[in-house]
């Protein structure tokens, strides 16, 4: 709340308590109503090849932020709208660095996605988080350095809070779905996001473990930050494939065992995802944690100083407040 108090004070000092500012705040309040749930799943082929998906269709989407990773598979699962986006593209075209994160989030926002579930593979820093386990991530350390991390910038500056980068409501549903599916689920964990594409050295792995990180991966950042800027609830399911290089037995891991774990994780992830519609339901109330109001007081640039071209690109992400 401290961040929002500071931003609100700044707006008042700048004179944004004018009629225009009051109108924007009013719009934010007025839009806090129930809406139709649309669950977006960002993951791999083990996720989007879902049984029971009705009216399934791959749709082409466009975004002012470039082309998304792939077309989006839409349909209904147990009466709830779903959208599946292959993060790396079908056939694994994009590396973690070249995934078009902004285009992906923008495209999902444009088709009405209200909640995003990220499903990704990870390495583990903890003995208790064993291969085959799922971790419901709640914190990140972002060590990526070659990616565009915001929709905003020169001409339209905004600061959103990512103190709690995942949505507790959505994470609750993921935890329950995982437990109901018989998966060994760990609720809460810090995800170290590395640039890749190489894996970490032993020294790096031991350092990250000493930092208190629980798992390591290459794709959740800046994805989670961008989802927050787009006012979409975001939860992260990290599927453990192996222990990272800190582990004394890391070098003895058989590749075939890792592949079996990957395949098993994909099957379990499908089971988990199939249970989410019943837990989240077809109608969605406003997020009690404020994810869908993240931009309420976030935009700093005065209306008469905003870059019109950038504002036009922000129509889906930030149209509510701009």
Long-range contacts (C-beta under 8 A, 24 or more apart in sequence): 3-159, 3-161, 3-163, 4-161, 4-296, 4-297, 7-159, 7-297, 7-298, 7-300, 8-297, 10-300, 11-297, 14-302, 16-302, 20-303, 24-321, 25-296, 27-320, 27-321, 28-293, 28-296, 28-320, 28-321, 31-320, 32-286, 32-292, 32-293, 33-286, 34-283, 34-284, 34-285, 34-286, 35-114, 35-283, 35-284, 36-81, 36-112, 36-114, 36-282, 36-283, 36-284, 37-80, 37-81, 37-114, 37-115, 37-277, 37-280, 37-281, 37-282, 37-283, 37-284, 38-80, 38-81, 38-82, 38-83, 38-111, 38-112, 38-113, 38-114, 38-115, 39-80, 39-81, 39-82, 39-83, 39-113, 39-114, 39-115, 39-116, 39-117, 39-276, 39-277, 39-280, 40-82, 40-83, 40-84, 40-85, 40-108, 40-113, 40-115, 40-116, 40-117, 40-232, 41-82, 41-83, 41-84, 41-85, 41-116, 41-117, 41-119, 41-273, 42-85, 42-87, 42-104, 42-108, 42-116, 42-117, 42-118, 42-119, 42-223, 43-84, 43-86, 43-87, 43-117, 43-118, 43-119, 43-120, 43-269, 44-86, 44-87, 44-88, 44-92, 44-119, 44-266, 45-86, 45-90, 45-266, 46-262, 46-263, 46-265, 46-266, 46-267, 46-269, 46-270, 47-84, 47-119, 47-266, 47-269, 47-270, 47-273, 48-73, 48-84, 48-86, 49-270, 50-77, 50-82, 50-84, 50-270, 50-273, 50-274, 51-270, 51-274, 52-77, 52-78, 52-274, 53-77, 53-82, 59-111, 61-107, 61-110, 61-111, 62-107, 63-102, 63-103, 63-106, 63-107, 63-110, 64-106, 64-312, 64-313, 64-315, 65-100, 65-102, 65-103, 65-106, 65-151, 65-313, 66-100, 66-102, 66-103, 67-100, 67-103, 68-100, 68-103, 68-104, 68-107, 69-93, 69-94, 69-99, 69-100, 69-103, 69-104, 72-107, 72-108, 72-111, 74-111, 77-273, 77-274, 77-277, 78-274, 78-277, 78-278, 79-277, 79-282, 80-276, 80-277, 80-280, 80-281, 80-282, 81-112, 81-282, 82-277, 83-108, 83-111, 83-113, 87-120, 87-219, 95-196, 95-197, 96-195, 96-196, 96-197, 96-218, 96-219, 97-144, 97-146, 97-147, 97-195, 97-196, 97-197, 99-219, 101-147, 101-148, 101-222, 101-223, 101-226, 102-148, 102-151, 102-226, 104-223, 105-223, 105-226, 105-227, 105-229, 105-230, 105-232, 105-317, 106-151, 106-230, 106-316, 106-317, 108-230, 108-232, 109-230, 109-232, 109-316, 109-317, 110-316, 113-232, 114-232, 114-233, 114-284, 114-292, 115-167, 115-170, 115-232, 115-233, 115-234, 115-235, 115-280, 115-284, 116-227, 116-232, 116-233, 116-234, 116-235, 117-170, 117-174, 117-235, 117-236, 117-237, 117-273, 117-276, 118-219, 118-220, 118-223, 118-224, 118-234, 118-235, 118-236, 118-237, 119-237, 119-239, 119-269, 119-273, 120-217, 120-219, 120-220, 120-236, 120-237, 120-238, 120-239, 121-217, 121-238, 121-239, 121-241, 121-262, 121-265, 122-191, 122-215, 122-216, 122-217, 122-238, 122-239, 122-240, 122-241, 123-199, 123-215, 123-216, 123-217, 123-240, 123-241, 123-242, 123-243, 123-244, 124-214, 124-215, 124-216, 124-240, 124-242, 124-243, 124-244, 125-192, 125-205, 125-208, 125-209, 125-213, 125-214, 125-215, 125-216, 125-243, 125-244, 125-246, 126-214, 126-215, 127-243, 128-186, 129-186, 129-189, 129-214, 129-215, 129-240, 130-184, 130-240, 131-240, 131-241, 131-242, 131-243, 131-257, 131-258, 131-261, 132-184, 132-240, 132-261, 132-264, 132-265, 132-268, 133-183, 133-184, 133-185, 133-186, 133-239, 133-240, 134-178, 134-183, 134-184, 134-185, 134-186, 134-237, 134-238, 134-239, 134-240, 134-265, 134-268, 134-269, 134-272, 135-185, 135-186, 135-189, 135-191, 135-214, 135-215, 135-237, 135-238, 135-239, 135-240, 136-171, 136-174, 136-175, 136-178, 136-185, 136-186, 136-187, 136-188, 136-189, 136-235, 136-236, 136-237, 136-238, 137-166, 137-188, 137-189, 137-190, 137-191, 137-215, 137-220, 137-236, 137-237, 137-238, 138-164, 138-165, 138-166, 138-168, 138-171, 138-187, 138-188, 138-189, 138-190, 139-165, 139-166, 139-188, 139-189, 139-190, 139-191, 140-165, 140-190, 140-191, 140-192, 140-193, 140-220, 140-221, 140-224, 141-190, 141-191, 141-192, 141-193, 141-208, 141-211, 141-213, 142-193, 142-221, 142-222, 142-225, 143-192, 143-193, 143-194, 143-195, 144-193, 144-194, 144-195, 144-218, 144-221, 144-222, 145-195, 146-195, 147-195, 147-221, 147-222, 148-222, 149-221, 149-222, 149-225, 149-226, 150-222, 150-225, 150-226, 150-229, 151-226, 151-229, 151-230, 151-313, 151-314, 151-317, 151-318, 152-229, 152-299, 152-310, 152-314, 152-318, 153-310, 154-307, 154-310, 155-301, 155-305, 155-306, 155-307, 155-309, 155-310, 155-311, 156-299, 156-301, 156-306, 156-307, 156-310, 156-311, 156-314, 156-322, 157-299, 157-300, 157-301, 158-229, 158-295, 158-298, 158-299, 158-300, 158-301, 158-318, 159-298, 159-300, 160-225, 160-228, 160-229, 160-294, 160-295, 160-298, 161-228, 161-294, 162-224, 162-225, 162-228, 164-289, 165-224, 165-225, 165-228, 165-234, 166-224, 166-234, 166-235, 166-236, 167-233, 167-234, 167-235, 167-287, 167-289, 167-291, 168-289, 169-233, 169-287, 169-288, 169-289, 170-233, 170-234, 170-235, 170-280, 171-235, 173-235, 173-276, 173-279, 173-280, 174-235, 174-237, 174-272, 174-276, 176-275, 176-279, 177-272, 177-273, 177-275, 177-276, 177-279, 178-237, 178-268, 178-272, 180-275, 181-268, 181-271, 181-272, 181-275, 183-268, 183-271, 183-272, 186-214, 189-214, 189-215, 189-238, 190-214, 190-215, 191-215, 191-216, 191-217, 191-220, 191-236, 191-238, 192-216, 192-217, 193-217, 193-218, 193-219, 193-220, 193-221, 194-218, 199-244, 199-245, 200-244, 200-245, 201-245, 202-245, 202-246, 204-245, 205-244, 205-245, 205-246, 206-246, 208-244, 209-244, 209-246, 215-240, 216-244, 228-291, 228-294, 229-294, 229-295, 229-317, 229-318, 230-316, 230-317, 230-318, 231-291, 231-292, 231-293, 231-294, 231-295, 231-317, 231-320, 232-291, 232-292, 233-287, 233-289, 233-291, 233-292, 234-291, 237-269, 237-272, 239-265, 239-268, 239-269, 240-265, 241-265, 295-320, 295-321, 296-321
